[in-house]
């Protein structure tokens, strides 16, 4: 009679033990596959009349000389398109994007490269904003855009 209680307790523990083991293996596999830490696509989107050419932005970490690169396209029919701000993590880095500020021309793709100390490690996620101004048919206007990505080597 004493052994019946021990056997049922052991079966109970074994059943739940196997269930817990299977759950731990499944969660471990999900972590291994990166389900809980999704990657951020390197992308940028600018409002009309500006376009992010190539559809992506590149952040490179190289110690003391990190770079942030993207290409800007400007629709024709506007004049004096100007890059007024580039913000990375809340900090304006437009001064790091070339002196003088890169010249934007309607109908022409312009490559913008900002160089400074922005990132701490490869794999770090970043995001920021870009502000523009331009003169159209109804006067001076402003436009903006966003970018985000993961730092590469």
N, CA, C and O atoms as a GROMACS GRO file, in nm:
protein
  612
    1UNK      N    1   0.079  -0.119   0.000
    1UNK     CA    2   0.000   0.000   0.000
    1UNK      C    3   0.084   0.128   0.000
    1UNK      O    4   0.046   0.227  -0.061
    2UNK      N    5   0.198   0.125   0.067
    2UNK     CA    6   0.281   0.244   0.071
    2UNK      C    7   0.338   0.278  -0.066
    2UNK      O    8   0.361   0.395  -0.097
    3UNK      N    9   0.362   0.178  -0.146
    3UNK     CA   10   0.424   0.200  -0.276
    3UNK      C   11   0.330   0.263  -0.376
    3UNK      O   12   0.379   0.326  -0.470
    4UNK      N   13   0.200   0.252  -0.364
    4UNK     CA   14   0.104   0.312  -0.456
    4UNK      C   15   0.112   0.465  -0.449
    4UNK      O   16   0.107   0.532  -0.553
    5UNK      N   17   0.124   0.520  -0.329
    5UNK     CA   18   0.133   0.666  -0.315
    5UNK      C   19   0.264   0.717  -0.374
    5UNK      O   20   0.266   0.820  -0.442
    6UNK      N   21   0.370   0.647  -0.351
    6UNK     CA   22   0.500   0.685  -0.405
    6UNK      C   23   0.503   0.678  -0.556
    6UNK      O   24   0.562   0.764  -0.622
    7UNK      N   25   0.438   0.576  -0.613
    7UNK     CA   26   0.436   0.561  -0.758
    7UNK      C   27   0.355   0.673  -0.823
    7UNK      O   28   0.397   0.728  -0.925
    8UNK      N   29   0.241   0.708  -0.769
    8UNK     CA   30   0.160   0.814  -0.828
    8UNK      C   31   0.230   0.949  -0.816
    8UNK      O   32   0.223   1.031  -0.907
    9UNK      N   33   0.298   0.973  -0.705
    9UNK     CA   34   0.373   1.098  -0.690
    9UNK      C   35   0.486   1.105  -0.793
    9UNK      O   36   0.511   1.210  -0.853
   10UNK      N   37   0.555   0.993  -0.812
   10UNK     CA   38   0.663   0.989  -0.909
   10UNK      C   39   0.611   1.010  -1.052
   10UNK      O   40   0.674   1.081  -1.130
   11UNK      N   41   0.498   0.950  -1.088
   11UNK     CA   42   0.438   0.969  -1.220
   11UNK      C   43   0.397   1.115  -1.240
   11UNK      O   44   0.416   1.171  -1.348
   12UNK      N   45   0.343   1.176  -1.137
   12UNK     CA   46   0.303   1.317  -1.141
   12UNK      C   47   0.425   1.405  -1.170
   12UNK      O   48   0.422   1.491  -1.258
   13UNK      N   49   0.532   1.384  -1.094
   13UNK     CA   50   0.654   1.464  -1.114
   13UNK      C   51   0.716   1.439  -1.251
   13UNK      O   52   0.764   1.533  -1.314
   14UNK      N   53   0.717   1.316  -1.297
   14UNK     CA   54   0.775   1.285  -1.428
   14UNK      C   55   0.695   1.350  -1.541
   14UNK      O   56   0.753   1.403  -1.635
   15UNK      N   57   0.563   1.344  -1.532
   15UNK     CA   58   0.478   1.403  -1.636
   15UNK      C   59   0.502   1.554  -1.646
   15UNK      O   60   0.526   1.607  -1.755
   16UNK      N   61   0.495   1.622  -1.531
   16UNK     CA   62   0.519   1.766  -1.534
   16UNK      C   63   0.665   1.799  -1.564
   16UNK      O   64   0.692   1.902  -1.626
   17UNK      N   65   0.756   1.717  -1.525
   17UNK     CA   66   0.897   1.738  -1.557
   17UNK      C   67   0.923   1.735  -1.706
   17UNK      O   68   0.994   1.820  -1.759
   18UNK      N   69   0.864   1.636  -1.775
   18UNK     CA   70   0.880   1.629  -1.922
   18UNK      C   71   0.815   1.750  -1.988
   18UNK      O   72   0.870   1.806  -2.083
   19UNK      N   73   0.700   1.791  -1.940
   19UNK     CA   74   0.631   1.907  -1.999
   19UNK      C   75   0.716   2.033  -1.983
   19UNK      O   76   0.730   2.111  -2.077
   20UNK      N   77   0.773   2.053  -1.865
   20UNK     CA   78   0.857   2.170  -1.841
   20UNK      C   79   0.983   2.164  -1.926
   20UNK      O   80   1.026   2.266  -1.979
   21UNK      N   81   1.041   2.047  -1.940
   21UNK     CA   82   1.160   2.031  -2.023
   21UNK      C   83   1.131   2.066  -2.169
   21UNK      O   84   1.213   2.132  -2.234
   22UNK      N   85   1.018   2.023  -2.221
   22UNK     CA   86   0.980   2.053  -2.360
   22UNK      C   87   0.958   2.202  -2.378
   22UNK      O   88   0.999   2.259  -2.480
   23UNK      N   89   0.895   2.266  -2.280
   23UNK     CA   90   0.873   2.411  -2.289
   23UNK      C   91   1.007   2.485  -2.288
   23UNK      O   92   1.026   2.578  -2.366
   24UNK      N   93   1.099   2.445  -2.203
   24UNK     CA   94   1.230   2.510  -2.198
   24UNK      C   95   1.306   2.493  -2.329
   24UNK      O   96   1.372   2.586  -2.375
   25UNK      N   97   1.298   2.377  -2.390
   25UNK     CA   98   1.365   2.354  -2.519
   25UNK      C   99   1.303   2.443  -2.627
   25UNK      O  100   1.374   2.500  -2.709
   26UNK      N  101   1.170   2.454  -2.626
   26UNK     CA  102   1.102   2.537  -2.726
   26UNK      C  103   1.140   2.685  -2.709
   26UNK      O  104   1.168   2.752  -2.808
   27UNK      N  105   1.142   2.735  -2.587
   27UNK     CA  106   1.178   2.875  -2.562
   27UNK      C  107   1.325   2.898  -2.599
   27UNK      O  108   1.358   3.002  -2.656
   28UNK      N  109   1.412   2.803  -2.567
   28UNK     CA  110   1.552   2.816  -2.604
   28UNK      C  111   1.570   2.821  -2.755
   28UNK      O  112   1.652   2.899  -2.805
   29UNK      N  113   1.495   2.741  -2.828
   29UNK     CA  114   1.503   2.742  -2.974
   29UNK      C  115   1.456   2.876  -3.029
   29UNK      O  116   1.514   2.928  -3.124
   30UNK      N  117   1.351   2.934  -2.970
   30UNK     CA  118   1.301   3.065  -3.015
   30UNK      C  119   1.406   3.173  -2.991
   30UNK      O  120   1.426   3.259  -3.076
   31UNK      N  121   1.472   3.171  -2.876
   31UNK     CA  122   1.579   3.267  -2.851
   31UNK      C  123   1.693   3.248  -2.950
   31UNK      O  124   1.748   3.346  -3.000
   32UNK      N  125   1.729   3.125  -2.977
   32UNK     CA  126   1.837   3.096  -3.072
   32UNK      C  127   1.806   3.147  -3.211
   32UNK      O  128   1.895   3.194  -3.282
   33UNK      N  129   1.680   3.139  -3.251
   33UNK     CA  130   1.638   3.185  -3.384
   33UNK      C  131   1.618   3.336  -3.391
   33UNK      O  132   1.593   3.390  -3.498
   34UNK      N  133   1.628   3.406  -3.277
   34UNK     CA  134   1.618   3.552  -3.276
   34UNK      C  135   1.478   3.606  -3.275
   34UNK      O  136   1.457   3.722  -3.312
   35UNK      N  137   1.380   3.526  -3.235
   35UNK     CA  138   1.241   3.572  -3.234
   35UNK      C  139   1.221   3.684  -3.133
   35UNK      O  140   1.140   3.774  -3.157
   36UNK      N  141   1.292   3.681  -3.021
   36UNK     CA  142   1.272   3.780  -2.916
   36UNK      C  143   1.361   3.903  -2.931
   36UNK      O  144   1.350   3.996  -2.851
   37UNK      N  145   1.448   3.908  -3.030
   37UNK     CA  146   1.529   4.027  -3.057
   37UNK      C  147   1.533   4.049  -3.208
   37UNK      O  148   1.633   4.020  -3.273
   38UNK      N  149   1.423   4.101  -3.263
   38UNK     CA  150   1.417   4.118  -3.407
   38UNK      C  151   1.516   4.224  -3.456
   38UNK      O  152   1.546   4.320  -3.385
   39UNK      N  153   1.565   4.205  -3.575
   39UNK     CA  154   1.657   4.303  -3.632
   39UNK      C  155   1.578   4.421  -3.687
   39UNK      O  156   1.463   4.408  -3.728
   40UNK      N  157   1.642   4.535  -3.687
   40UNK     CA  158   1.581   4.656  -3.739
   40UNK      C  159   1.630   4.672  -3.883
   40UNK      O  160   1.750   4.675  -3.907
   41UNK      N  161   1.539   4.682  -3.979
   41UNK     CA  162   1.585   4.699  -4.116
   41UNK      C  163   1.649   4.837  -4.135
   41UNK      O  164   1.600   4.937  -4.081
   42UNK      N  165   1.757   4.841  -4.211
   42UNK     CA  166   1.818   4.969  -4.242
   42UNK      C  167   1.733   5.036  -4.349
   42UNK      O  168   1.733   4.994  -4.464
   43UNK      N  169   1.662   5.140  -4.309
   43UNK     CA  170   1.570   5.204  -4.400
   43UNK      C  171   1.557   5.353  -4.371
   43UNK      O  172   1.584   5.398  -4.260
   44UNK      N  173   1.516   5.427  -4.471
   44UNK     CA  174   1.485   5.569  -4.451
   44UNK      C  175   1.365   5.605  -4.537
   44UNK      O  176   1.345   5.551  -4.646
   45UNK      N  177   1.286   5.697  -4.487
   45UNK     CA  178   1.168   5.746  -4.558
   45UNK      C  179   1.161   5.897  -4.542
   45UNK      O  180   1.159   5.949  -4.431
   46UNK      N  181   1.156   5.965  -4.655
   46UNK     CA  182   1.147   6.111  -4.654
   46UNK      C  183   1.015   6.152  -4.717
   46UNK      O  184   0.964   6.086  -4.807
   47UNK      N  185   0.960   6.262  -4.666
   47UNK     CA  186   0.835   6.313  -4.722
   47UNK      C  187   0.860   6.387  -4.852
   47UNK      O  188   0.970   6.436  -4.877
   48UNK      N  189   0.758   6.394  -4.934
   48UNK     CA  190   0.764   6.461  -5.063
   48UNK      C  191   0.805   6.606  -5.043
   48UNK      O  192   0.758   6.669  -4.949
   49UNK      N  193   0.888   6.660  -5.126
   49UNK     CA  194   0.942   6.617  -5.255
   49UNK      C  195   1.079   6.551  -5.246
   49UNK      O  196   1.151   6.544  -5.345
   50UNK      N  197   1.116   6.502  -5.126
   50UNK     CA  198   1.245   6.438  -5.108
   50UNK      C  199   1.226   6.287  -5.104
   50UNK      O  200   1.122   6.238  -5.059
   51UNK      N  201   1.326   6.213  -5.150
   51UNK     CA  202   1.317   6.067  -5.154
   51UNK      C  203   1.446   6.007  -5.099
   51UNK      O  204   1.554   6.062  -5.116
   52UNK      N  205   1.432   5.895  -5.033
   52UNK     CA  206   1.547   5.819  -4.987
   52UNK      C  207   1.583   5.724  -5.101
   52UNK      O  208   1.512   5.626  -5.125
   53UNK      N  209   1.690   5.752  -5.169
   53UNK     CA  210   1.731   5.672  -5.283
   53UNK      C  211   1.799   5.543  -5.235
   53UNK      O  212   1.880   5.546  -5.143
   54UNK      N  213   1.765   5.434  -5.297
   54UNK     CA  214   1.820   5.306  -5.256
   54UNK      C  215   1.747   5.247  -5.138
   54UNK      O  216   1.765   5.130  -5.108
   55UNK      N  217   1.664   5.326  -5.071
   55UNK     CA  218   1.579   5.277  -4.964
   55UNK      C  219   1.647   5.240  -4.835
   55UNK      O  220   1.583   5.180  -4.748
   56UNK      N  221   1.775   5.274  -4.818
   56UNK     CA  222   1.836   5.236  -4.692
   56UNK      C  223   1.937   5.338  -4.644
   56UNK      O  224   1.978   5.429  -4.716
   57UNK      N  225   1.974   5.319  -4.519
   57UNK     CA  226   2.074   5.403  -4.453
   57UNK      C  227   2.177   5.307  -4.395
   57UNK      O  228   2.144   5.194  -4.361
   58UNK      N  229   2.301   5.352  -4.385
   58UNK     CA  230   2.407   5.263  -4.336
   58UNK      C  231   2.481   5.332  -4.222
   58UNK      O  232   2.531   5.443  -4.236
   59UNK      N  233   2.487   5.264  -4.108
   59UNK     CA  234   2.564   5.310  -3.994
   59UNK      C  235   2.682   5.217  -3.974
   59UNK      O  236   2.664   5.096  -3.962
   60UNK      N  237   2.802   5.272  -3.970
   60UNK     CA  238   2.923   5.191  -3.958
   60UNK      C  239   3.000   5.233  -3.833
   60UNK      O  240   3.026   5.352  -3.814
   61UNK      N  241   3.035   5.136  -3.747
   61UNK     CA  242   3.109   5.163  -3.625
   61UNK      C  243   3.254   5.123  -3.647
   61UNK      O  244   3.284   5.007  -3.674
   62UNK      N  245   3.343   5.220  -3.634
   62UNK     CA  246   3.485   5.191  -3.655
   62UNK      C  247   3.569   5.258  -3.547
   62UNK      O  248   3.676   5.312  -3.576
   63UNK      N  249   3.522   5.255  -3.424
   63UNK     CA  250   3.597   5.316  -3.314
   63UNK      C  251   3.569   5.463  -3.302
   63UNK      O  252   3.464   5.502  -3.252
   64UNK      N  253   3.664   5.546  -3.347
   64UNK     CA  254   3.649   5.690  -3.329
   64UNK      C  255   3.592   5.760  -3.452
   64UNK      O  256   3.560   5.878  -3.445
   65UNK      N  257   3.579   5.692  -3.562
   65UNK     CA  258   3.530   5.754  -3.684
   65UNK      C  259   3.411   5.677  -3.739
   65UNK      O  260   3.422   5.606  -3.840
   66UNK      N  261   3.296   5.691  -3.673
   66UNK     CA  262   3.175   5.624  -3.717
   66UNK      C  263   3.114   5.703  -3.833
   66UNK      O  264   3.132   5.824  -3.842
   67UNK      N  265   3.042   5.634  -3.920
   67UNK     CA  266   2.978   5.703  -4.032
   67UNK      C  267   2.830   5.667  -4.039
   67UNK      O  268   2.789   5.558  -4.001
   68UNK      N  269   2.753   5.762  -4.088
   68UNK     CA  270   2.611   5.747  -4.116
   68UNK      C  271   2.593   5.794  -4.259
   68UNK      O  272   2.626   5.908  -4.292
   69UNK      N  273   2.541   5.705  -4.345
   69UNK     CA  274   2.531   5.737  -4.487
   69UNK      C  275   2.390   5.713  -4.539
   69UNK      O  276   2.326   5.615  -4.502
   70UNK      N  277   2.341   5.803  -4.624
   70UNK     CA  278   2.217   5.783  -4.697
   70UNK      C  279   2.217   5.871  -4.821
   70UNK      O  280   2.292   5.969  -4.827
   71UNK      N  281   2.134   5.838  -4.919
   71UNK     CA  282   2.125   5.912  -5.044
   71UNK      C  283   1.991   5.982  -5.053
   71UNK      O  284   1.887   5.921  -5.026
   72UNK      N  285   1.994   6.109  -5.090
   72UNK     CA  286   1.872   6.190  -5.098
   72UNK      C  287   1.846   6.226  -5.243
   72UNK      O  288   1.935   6.273  -5.313
   73UNK      N  289   1.724   6.202  -5.286
   73UNK     CA  290   1.680   6.245  -5.417
   73UNK      C  291   1.580   6.358  -5.401
   73UNK      O  292   1.502   6.360  -5.306
   74UNK      N  293   1.581   6.452  -5.494
   74UNK     CA  294   1.490   6.567  -5.488
   74UNK      C  295   1.410   6.573  -5.616
   74UNK      O  296   1.467   6.568  -5.725
   75UNK      N  297   1.277   6.583  -5.605
   75UNK     CA  298   1.192   6.593  -5.723
   75UNK      C  299   1.220   6.725  -5.795
   75UNK      O  300   1.259   6.824  -5.733
   76UNK      N  301   1.199   6.724  -5.925
   76UNK     CA  302   1.218   6.847  -6.001
   76UNK      C  303   1.099   6.940  -5.978
   76UNK      O  304   0.994   6.896  -5.932
   77UNK      N  305   1.117   7.067  -6.009
   77UNK     CA  306   1.010   7.164  -5.995
   77UNK      C  307   1.016   7.245  -5.867
   77UNK      O  308   0.928   7.327  -5.843
   78UNK      N  309   1.117   7.224  -5.785
   78UNK     CA  310   1.134   7.306  -5.665
   78UNK      C  311   1.270   7.373  -5.672
   78UNK      O  312   1.358   7.331  -5.746
   79UNK      N  313   1.286   7.478  -5.594
   79UNK     CA  314   1.416   7.546  -5.595
   79UNK      C  315   1.472   7.555  -5.454
   79UNK      O  316   1.399   7.542  -5.356
   80UNK      N  317   1.598   7.575  -5.446
   80UNK     CA  318   1.677   7.585  -5.323
   80UNK      C  319   1.641   7.479  -5.218
   80UNK      O  320   1.609   7.513  -5.104
   81UNK      N  321   1.647   7.350  -5.256
   81UNK     CA  322   1.628   7.247  -5.154
   81UNK      C  323   1.747   7.247  -5.059
   81UNK      O  324   1.862   7.249  -5.102
   82UNK      N  325   1.719   7.245  -4.929
   82UNK     CA  326   1.825   7.256  -4.830
   82UNK      C  327   1.806   7.153  -4.719
   82UNK      O  328   1.695   7.131  -4.672
   83UNK      N  329   1.914   7.092  -4.679
   83UNK     CA  330   1.915   7.001  -4.565
   83UNK      C  331   1.933   7.089  -4.441
   83UNK      O  332   2.039   7.149  -4.424
   84UNK      N  333   1.832   7.096  -4.354
   84UNK     CA  334   1.838   7.189  -4.240
   84UNK      C  335   1.874   7.122  -4.109
   84UNK      O  336   1.922   7.189  -4.018
   85UNK      N  337   1.852   6.988  -4.095
   85UNK     CA  338   1.887   6.920  -3.971
   85UNK      C  339   1.898   6.770  -3.995
   85UNK      O  340   1.819   6.712  -4.070
   86UNK      N  341   1.995   6.708  -3.932
   86UNK     CA  342   2.006   6.562  -3.925
   86UNK      C  343   2.021   6.530  -3.777
   86UNK      O  344   2.118   6.571  -3.713
   87UNK      N  345   1.924   6.458  -3.723
   87UNK     CA  346   1.923   6.426  -3.580
   87UNK      C  347   1.940   6.277  -3.562
   87UNK      O  348   1.866   6.198  -3.622
   88UNK      N  349   2.036   6.237  -3.479
   88UNK     CA  350   2.062   6.097  -3.449
   88UNK      C  351   2.053   6.080  -3.299
   88UNK      O  352   2.134   6.134  -3.225
   89UNK      N  353   1.954   6.004  -3.254
   89UNK     CA  354   1.936   5.983  -3.110
   89UNK      C  355   1.910   6.110  -3.033
   89UNK      O  356   1.953   6.123  -2.918
   90UNK      N  357   1.840   6.206  -3.094
   90UNK     CA  358   1.807   6.331  -3.028
   90UNK      C  359   1.915   6.438  -3.037
   90UNK      O  360   1.895   6.549  -2.988
   91UNK      N  361   2.028   6.408  -3.098
   91UNK     CA  362   2.138   6.504  -3.110
   91UNK      C  363   2.154   6.547  -3.255
   91UNK      O  364   2.161   6.463  -3.345
   92UNK      N  365   2.160   6.679  -3.279
   92UNK     CA  366   2.175   6.731  -3.415
   92UNK      C  367   2.319   6.710  -3.460
   92UNK      O  368   2.412   6.760  -3.398
   93UNK      N  369   2.336   6.635  -3.570
   93UNK     CA  370   2.471   6.604  -3.620
   93UNK      C  371   2.493   6.664  -3.759
   93UNK      O  372   2.583   6.620  -3.830
   94UNK      N  373   2.413   6.762  -3.799
   94UNK     CA  374   2.425   6.822  -3.932
   94UNK      C  375   2.566   6.876  -3.955
   94UNK      O  376   2.617   6.867  -4.067
   95UNK      N  377   2.629   6.932  -3.853
   95UNK     CA  378   2.765   6.986  -3.869
   95UNK      C  379   2.865   6.878  -3.905
   95UNK      O  380   2.970   6.909  -3.963
   96UNK      N  381   2.836   6.751  -3.872
   96UNK     CA  382   2.926   6.640  -3.905
   96UNK      C  383   2.906   6.587  -4.046
   96UNK      O  384   2.978   6.497  -4.090
   97UNK      N  385   2.809   6.643  -4.118
   97UNK     CA  386   2.773   6.591  -4.251
   97UNK      C  387   2.840   6.668  -4.364
   97UNK      O  388   2.794   6.662  -4.478
   98UNK      N  389   2.944   6.738  -4.335
   98UNK     CA  390   3.017   6.811  -4.438
   98UNK      C  391   3.006   6.961  -4.421
   98UNK      O  392   2.902   7.012  -4.379
   99UNK      N  393   3.114   7.029  -4.453
   99UNK     CA  394   3.114   7.174  -4.448
   99UNK      C  395   3.158   7.224  -4.583
   99UNK      O  396   3.271   7.193  -4.623
  100UNK      N  397   3.080   7.297  -4.654
  100UNK     CA  398   2.944   7.337  -4.617
  100UNK      C  399   2.847   7.218  -4.624
  100UNK      O  400   2.883   7.110  -4.669
  101UNK      N  401   2.727   7.242  -4.578
  101UNK     CA  402   2.622   7.138  -4.580
  101UNK      C  403   2.607   7.086  -4.723
  101UNK      O  404   2.614   7.164  -4.818
  102UNK      N  405   2.587   6.954  -4.740
  102UNK     CA  406   2.572   6.900  -4.876
  102UNK      C  407   2.468   6.976  -4.957
  102UNK      O  408   2.358   7.004  -4.908
  103UNK      N  409   2.504   7.008  -5.080
  103UNK     CA  410   2.414   7.083  -5.168
  103UNK      C  411   2.316   6.988  -5.234
  103UNK      O  412   2.357   6.892  -5.300
  104UNK      N  413   2.187   7.015  -5.217
  104UNK     CA  414   2.083   6.935  -5.281
  104UNK      C  415   2.038   7.005  -5.408
  104UNK      O  416   2.021   7.127  -5.409
  105UNK      N  417   2.020   6.928  -5.514
  105UNK     CA  418   1.977   6.982  -5.642
  105UNK      C  419   1.858   6.903  -5.691
  105UNK      O  420   1.857   6.781  -5.686
  106UNK      N  421   1.756   6.973  -5.739
  106UNK     CA  422   1.636   6.907  -5.790
  106UNK      C  423   1.672   6.817  -5.907
  106UNK      O  424   1.743   6.858  -5.999
  107UNK      N  425   1.623   6.692  -5.903
  107UNK     CA  426   1.647   6.597  -6.010
  107UNK      C  427   1.779   6.523  -6.000
  107UNK      O  428   1.812   6.445  -6.089
  108UNK      N  429   1.856   6.547  -5.893
  108UNK     CA  430   1.987   6.485  -5.877
  108UNK      C  431   1.993   6.412  -5.743
  108UNK      O  432   1.944   6.462  -5.641
  109UNK      N  433   2.055   6.293  -5.744
  109UNK     CA  434   2.075   6.217  -5.621
  109UNK      C  435   2.201   6.267  -5.550
  109UNK      O  436   2.306   6.280  -5.612
  110UNK      N  437   2.189   6.294  -5.420
  110UNK     CA  438   2.301   6.344  -5.341
  110UNK      C  439   2.333   6.247  -5.230
  110UNK      O  440   2.244   6.206  -5.155
  111UNK      N  441   2.458   6.209  -5.218
  111UNK     CA  442   2.501   6.120  -5.110
  111UNK      C  443   2.543   6.205  -4.990
  111UNK      O  444   2.621   6.299  -5.003
  112UNK      N  445   2.488   6.171  -4.872
  112UNK     CA  446   2.520   6.243  -4.750
  112UNK      C  447   2.593   6.146  -4.657
  112UNK      O  448   2.542   6.038  -4.627
  113UNK      N  449   2.710   6.185  -4.611
  113UNK     CA  450   2.787   6.104  -4.517
  113UNK      C  451   2.823   6.190  -4.397
  113UNK      O  452   2.889   6.293  -4.410
  114UNK      N  453   2.778   6.147  -4.281
  114UNK     CA  454   2.809   6.216  -4.156
  114UNK      C  455   2.913   6.134  -4.082
  114UNK      O  456   2.899   6.012  -4.069
  115UNK      N  457   3.019   6.200  -4.032
  115UNK     CA  458   3.128   6.130  -3.965
  115UNK      C  459   3.148   6.189  -3.826
  115UNK      O  460   3.160   6.310  -3.809
  116UNK      N  461   3.152   6.101  -3.727
  116UNK     CA  462   3.172   6.143  -3.588
  116UNK      C  463   3.176   6.022  -3.497
  116UNK      O  464   3.194   5.910  -3.543
  117UNK      N  465   3.159   6.046  -3.367
  117UNK     CA  466   3.154   5.937  -3.269
  117UNK      C  467   3.009   5.918  -3.228
  117UNK      O  468   2.960   5.985  -3.136
  118UNK      N  469   2.939   5.826  -3.295
  118UNK     CA  470   2.796   5.808  -3.272
  118UNK      C  471   2.762   5.677  -3.203
  118UNK      O  472   2.673   5.674  -3.118
  119UNK      N  473   2.831   5.570  -3.237
  119UNK     CA  474   2.791   5.436  -3.195
  119UNK      C  475   2.891   5.377  -3.096
  119UNK      O  476   3.009   5.414  -3.096
  120UNK      N  477   2.843   5.285  -3.014
  120UNK     CA  478   2.932   5.222  -2.916
  120UNK      C  479   2.969   5.080  -2.955
  120UNK      O  480   3.072   5.029  -2.912
  121UNK      N  481   2.886   5.014  -3.037
  121UNK     CA  482   2.917   4.876  -3.074
  121UNK      C  483   2.845   4.835  -3.201
  121UNK      O  484   2.743   4.893  -3.238
  122UNK      N  485   2.900   4.736  -3.267
  122UNK     CA  486   2.836   4.676  -3.384
  122UNK      C  487   2.710   4.604  -3.337
  122UNK      O  488   2.712   4.538  -3.233
  123UNK      N  489   2.603   4.616  -3.413
  123UNK     CA  490   2.476   4.554  -3.376
  123UNK      C  491   2.384   4.648  -3.301
  123UNK      O  492   2.267   4.616  -3.280
  124UNK      N  493   2.433   4.764  -3.261
  124UNK     CA  494   2.352   4.864  -3.192
  124UNK      C  495   2.245   4.918  -3.287
  124UNK      O  496   2.273   4.938  -3.405
  125UNK      N  497   2.125   4.940  -3.238
  125UNK     CA  498   2.017   4.995  -3.319
  125UNK      C  499   2.021   5.148  -3.311
  125UNK      O  500   2.050   5.204  -3.205
  126UNK      N  501   1.991   5.214  -3.423
  126UNK     CA  502   1.989   5.360  -3.423
  126UNK      C  503   1.868   5.410  -3.500
  126UNK      O  504   1.810   5.338  -3.581
  127UNK      N  505   1.829   5.533  -3.472
  127UNK     CA  506   1.720   5.597  -3.547
  127UNK      C  507   1.739   5.748  -3.538
  127UNK      O  508   1.803   5.799  -3.447
  128UNK      N  509   1.681   5.816  -3.634
  128UNK     CA  510   1.694   5.961  -3.636
  128UNK      C  511   1.598   6.026  -3.733
  128UNK      O  512   1.514   5.960  -3.794
  129UNK      N  513   1.611   6.157  -3.744
  129UNK     CA  514   1.524   6.238  -3.829
  129UNK      C  515   1.607   6.328  -3.919
  129UNK      O  516   1.721   6.362  -3.888
  130UNK      N  517   1.547   6.366  -4.030
  130UNK     CA  518   1.609   6.459  -4.124
  130UNK      C  519   1.505   6.567  -4.155
  130UNK      O  520   1.389   6.536  -4.179
  131UNK      N  521   1.547   6.694  -4.155
  131UNK     CA  522   1.459   6.805  -4.188
  131UNK      C  523   1.511   6.878  -4.310
  131UNK      O  524   1.632   6.895  -4.327
  132UNK      N  525   1.418   6.921  -4.394
  132UNK     CA  526   1.451   6.992  -4.518
  132UNK      C  527   1.370   7.120  -4.526
  132UNK      O  528   1.268   7.136  -4.459
  133UNK      N  529   1.417   7.211  -4.610
  133UNK     CA  530   1.336   7.327  -4.650
  133UNK      C  531   1.353   7.344  -4.800
  133UNK      O  532   1.455   7.304  -4.857
  134UNK      N  533   1.253   7.403  -4.864
  134UNK     CA  534   1.260   7.425  -5.007
  134UNK      C  535   1.162   7.535  -5.045
  134UNK      O  536   1.071   7.569  -4.968
  135UNK      N  537   1.181   7.590  -5.164
  135UNK     CA  538   1.091   7.693  -5.216
  135UNK      C  539   1.010   7.631  -5.328
  135UNK      O  540   1.065   7.579  -5.425
  136UNK      N  541   0.879   7.635  -5.314
  136UNK     CA  542   0.788   7.583  -5.415
  136UNK      C  543   0.704   7.694  -5.473
  136UNK      O  544   0.737   7.811  -5.458
  137UNK      N  545   0.596   7.657  -5.540
  137UNK     CA  546   0.510   7.757  -5.605
  137UNK      C  547   0.444   7.851  -5.505
  137UNK      O  548   0.418   7.967  -5.537
  138UNK      N  549   0.417   7.802  -5.384
  138UNK     CA  550   0.346   7.884  -5.285
  138UNK      C  551   0.438   7.936  -5.175
  138UNK      O  552   0.391   7.968  -5.066
  139UNK      N  553   0.566   7.945  -5.201
  139UNK     CA  554   0.658   7.999  -5.101
  139UNK      C  555   0.749   7.894  -5.041
  139UNK      O  556   0.771   7.787  -5.099
  140UNK      N  557   0.802   7.925  -4.924
  140UNK     CA  558   0.896   7.837  -4.856
  140UNK      C  559   0.821   7.730  -4.777
  140UNK      O  560   0.722   7.758  -4.709
  141UNK      N  561   0.869   7.607  -4.787
  141UNK     CA  562   0.806   7.493  -4.719
  141UNK      C  563   0.911   7.415  -4.642
  141UNK      O  564   1.031   7.431  -4.665
  142UNK      N  565   0.864   7.330  -4.552
  142UNK     CA  566   0.953   7.239  -4.482
  142UNK      C  567   0.904   7.096  -4.503
  142UNK      O  568   0.786   7.073  -4.531
  143UNK      N  569   0.994   7.004  -4.490
  143UNK     CA  570   0.963   6.862  -4.505
  143UNK      C  571   1.054   6.786  -4.410
  143UNK      O  572   1.154   6.840  -4.362
  144UNK      N  573   1.020   6.661  -4.383
  144UNK     CA  574   1.103   6.584  -4.291
  144UNK      C  575   1.107   6.438  -4.333
  144UNK      O  576   1.042   6.397  -4.429
  145UNK      N  577   1.183   6.361  -4.261
  145UNK     CA  578   1.193   6.218  -4.287
  145UNK      C  579   1.255   6.148  -4.169
  145UNK      O  580   1.304   6.213  -4.076
  146UNK      N  581   1.252   6.016  -4.172
  146UNK     CA  582   1.309   5.936  -4.065
  146UNK      C  583   1.402   5.831  -4.123
  146UNK      O  584   1.393   5.794  -4.240
  147UNK      N  585   1.492   5.782  -4.038
  147UNK     CA  586   1.579   5.671  -4.077
  147UNK      C  587   1.604   5.585  -3.954
  147UNK      O  588   1.596   5.633  -3.840
  148UNK      N  589   1.635   5.459  -3.978
  148UNK     CA  590   1.667   5.367  -3.869
  148UNK      C  591   1.748   5.251  -3.924
  148UNK      O  592   1.750   5.226  -4.045
  149UNK      N  593   1.816   5.181  -3.835
  149UNK     CA  594   1.894   5.067  -3.879
  149UNK      C  595   1.974   5.006  -3.767
  149UNK      O  596   1.957   5.040  -3.650
  150UNK      N  597   2.062   4.916  -3.805
  150UNK     CA  598   2.151   4.848  -3.713
  150UNK      C  599   2.295   4.876  -3.756
  150UNK      O  600   2.327   4.867  -3.875
  151UNK      N  601   2.380   4.909  -3.661
  151UNK     CA  602   2.519   4.942  -3.690
  151UNK      C  603   2.593   4.820  -3.744
  151UNK      O  604   2.581   4.710  -3.689
  152UNK      N  605   2.668   4.840  -3.850
  152UNK     CA  606   2.745   4.735  -3.914
  152UNK      C  607   2.894   4.760  -3.892
  152UNK      O  608   2.933   4.861  -3.835
  153UNK      N  609   2.976   4.666  -3.938
  153UNK     CA  610   3.121   4.682  -3.927
  153UNK      C  611   3.170   4.765  -4.043
  153UNK      O  612   3.290   4.791  -4.054
   0.00000   0.00000   0.00000
